[in-house]
Amino acid sequence: MKEILYNYDNLTSEEIDEVVVRTKGLIVNSKNDITLGYSNKTYQFPGGHLEQTETLQECLKREVLEETGI
């Protein structure tokens, strides 16, 4: 997946001091239906930001539970 980032503020790499790690999950049921969320006029796979003390797997499980109840 390719993501396009725009640098409207003309930040240099030295000015960037925070990295955000996100997880996304592809959930397919037995009928081959895909679970998507709808927010801000766009569809997305469930997922979210990694918190400081959790692994990627823990983050994905937490975010899927929060967003889908699964």
C-alpha positions in Angstrom: 0.0 0.0 0.0 1.4 3.4 -0.9 0.7 6.4 1.2 1.2 10.0 0.0 2.3 12.4 2.7 2.2 16.2 2.1 4.6 18.5 3.9 2.5 21.7 3.8 4.6 23.2 6.7 7.9 22.5 4.9 9.3 20.6 7.9 12.8 19.3 7.7 13.7 15.8 9.0 15.5 17.5 12.0 12.2 19.1 13.0 10.3 15.8 13.1 10.6 14.3 16.6 7.7 11.8 16.8 7.0 8.6 15.0 3.6 7.0 15.1 3.2 3.3 14.7 -0.2 2.0 13.6 -1.7 -1.4 13.1 -4.5 -2.4 10.7 -6.3 -5.7 10.5 -8.0 -7.5 7.5 -11.0 -9.4 8.9 -12.7 -11.9 6.5 -15.6 -14.1 7.7 -16.7 -17.5 6.4 -18.8 -15.8 3.7 -15.8 -13.9 2.4 -17.2 -10.6 3.7 -14.5 -8.0 4.7 -15.0 -5.9 7.9 -14.4 -2.2 7.2 -15.0 0.9 9.3 -16.4 4.2 7.9 -15.0 7.5 9.3 -14.3 10.9 7.8 -15.9 10.0 4.5 -13.6 7.0 4.0 -13.5 3.3 4.6 -10.7 1.8 6.6 -9.6 -1.5 8.0 -9.9 -1.6 11.9 -6.8 -0.6 13.7 -5.0 2.2 15.4 -2.0 3.7 17.2 0.4 1.5 19.1 0.6 2.5 22.8 4.0 2.7 24.5 3.8 -0.6 26.5 2.2 -2.9 24.0 3.3 -5.2 21.2 1.9 -4.9 17.7 -0.3 -8.0 18.3 -1.7 -6.5 21.5 -2.4 -3.2 19.8 -4.2 -4.9 16.9 -6.3 -7.0 19.3 -7.2 -3.9 21.4 -8.1 -1.8 18.4 -10.2 -4.4 16.8 -12.1 -5.0 20.0 -12.6 -1.2 20.5 -13.8 -0.6 16.9 -15.8 -3.8 16.2 -16.5 -5.6 19.5 -14.9 -8.7 18.0 
